[in-house]
């Protein structure tokens, strides 16, 4: 019987860190409290850097969320933090159109199916009726704590990435390694880079088949 990978626990921040140490043939530590070396702290930072780099490079389907908001009559400020980037706004079957802030703030705006951003606030043109809107957006919460709550980055040993199984380990381990040894002439650099790119390709294949853009990853 094939094993259901979705039921496998994700490797934690500490487990990814340990696997990176093993690949480097460095001595393991039994707990984060033992970490005093600057190189160990650098690796922990690079794991988060790799995680954020991959997740911000592409509109992965597992990062897309829908949030429902209500705007009362003549209300225009959508006062909610959507985290990442807004993909689209819908009122029923009607899709709102994004316009530049300078145009949005002009008194010539008389349409109720447009939106923009002013002072980091999401704004919709005023309407004389109550509106129920669906905001399609991406998340910038790239990690999960031990209880499954979203957070910006991994900090505790039991935290994990939002990258799905079984891709999380090869993406983070090999992506981190090519940053730790950011030198193409290093003996294992080419091997690690190949495995990293293969892991990214597998992640993209497992993501939505309707995505048109390729991930844009900066190596180094």
N, C-alpha and C positions, 0 to 999 in steps of 0.2 A: 504494500500500500504506500502511495506517495505521501510524503510528509507535508502537512499544511503549513507553509512558511508564515502565513499571517498569524498563526498561533504561537510562533516562536517569540520569546522575549527579545527586545532590541538590546544590542550591546550598549552598555552605559558609557558615560564620559570616561570613567576610570578604566574600563575594559579597552576602549579605543586607545587610551594613553598607554596602557600596558602592551598592547599589540605593536604600537609604534616603537616602544623601547625594545621589544623582542626583535623586530626587523633591523634595528640599529645595532643589535647585540650589546645593548646597555643593560646594566643591572636594574632589575625591577624594584619597585617600592611597594609596600603592603598597604599604604594608605596615603592620602593627600597630605596628612599632617607631617609625614616624613620628608616632604619635598622642601628642600632648601637650595638646591642648585638652580642657578639662573637658566640653564639649558632645559631643565625639566619644566620650569615655568613658561619658557618660550614655546615648548611643544604644546602645552595646554592652550596657550593663546593661539597657536597656529591651527589647532583642531577647530576652534571656534571661527577662525578666519576662513578656513576651508569650507566649513559648514555654511557660513553666511555668503561666501563667494558663489558657491554652487546654487544655493536657494534663491539668490537675488539675480542670477544670470538668465532665468528662463521662467516662463509662466507655467510652472508645474501644476498639474491638475489637483494634486493633493493639498495645494496651498490656497486654492480658490474658495472663497466663502460668499454666502449670500446673507445680507443683513437687511431686515425690514425696518423702515422708519416711517413715522407719520408726521406730515407737515400740516399744521392748522392753516386756516384761511389767512392769507397775506404773510405767512411765515416763510422766511427764506434761508435761515441759517440751519444747517443740519449739524447740530452740536453733539457729535459723537466721534470718537477716535477710531478710524477704520484701520489703523496700523500701517498697512503697506500702501499699495496703489489702487485707486479706483479704476476698474475696467469699464464698467458701464452702469448706467442708472435707468431703471424702467418704472413706468407707471402703467401697470397692466401690460398691454402689448405695445405700448408707446415707449420708444427708446429716446432718452434725453440726449441732446447734442452738447458736447463740450465746446465752450468758447473762451477766448482769452480774457483774463481778468479786466484788462483795460476796456474791452468792448462790453463786457458784462456790467461794469460799473456805469456805463453810459446811460443816460436817461432815455435813449432810443430803444432800449430793450423792452419789448412788449409781448414776448412769447413766454409761455409757461413750460416749454419743453427744452430748456437749456440749463446748464450748470457750469460752475467754474470754481476756482479757489481764490479767496481773498484773505490775506493774513493767516494762511494755513487753515482757514475755515472753509468747509465745503458749503457752497451756496447754490440755491436754486432760485430762478426768477420767481417773483411773487405771483400768486394765483388767488383768485377770488373764491376758491373752493378748497376744501380739505383734500389732501392727497396722501395716498399710501404708496410709498416708493420701495423698490427693491434695489439695494446697492450690491453690485457684484464687484468684489475686490480681492486683492491678495493680502496675505498676512505677513507681518514682519516679525512674528514670534517664531523663532527658528528652533526652539528647544522645548522640552517637556520635563517637568520635575517628576519625582517618584510617584506622585499622585495623579499624573496625567495633565496637570495644569500647564498651560502654555507660558513661556517666558522668552525673553529676548535672546539669551545665550546660555550655554551650559556652564554651571558654576560648581555644583555639588557632585560628588562621585557617582550618585545614582541618577543624575540627569541624563537625558538622551536627546538625540536630534529628532526632528520631525521627518527626516528622510525615511521613507518606508523600507521595510525588509524586502528582499535580502540585500539591498543596495547600500545601506548605511555604512557597513563595515569597510568594504573595499573603497568606497568613495572617500571616506574620512581618513582611513589609514594611509592609503597611497597618495591621496591629495596632500596630506600633512607631510609625508616623507619627502616629497619633491620640493617642499618648502624648507624643511630642515636642512636638506643637502641640495641647496639651489645651485648646483653646478653640473652641467651636462657631462662633464668629464669624469664625474664620480662613478665608480664601477657599476653600481646598481641603479643609477638615476634613470637610464633608458628603460630598464625593466619596470621600475615603479611607475614611470610615466605611461608606459603602455597599458599597465593594469588599471591605472587611474582613468585613462581615456576609455578603456573598455567598460569600466564600471559606469561612467557617465553615459555611454551609448546604451547600455542595458537599462539604466534608469529612465532615459528618454523613451526607449521602446516600450517600457511598462507604463509610461505616462499616456496622456490622452493622444489618440491617433489623429485628432483633428488639429493638433498644434503644427504650425507651419515653420516657425523659426527654430533654428538650431541653438543650443546653449552656447553662450559666449563666455568661455572660461579663460582667465589669464593664468598662464603657467609660470611658475617661478617661486 
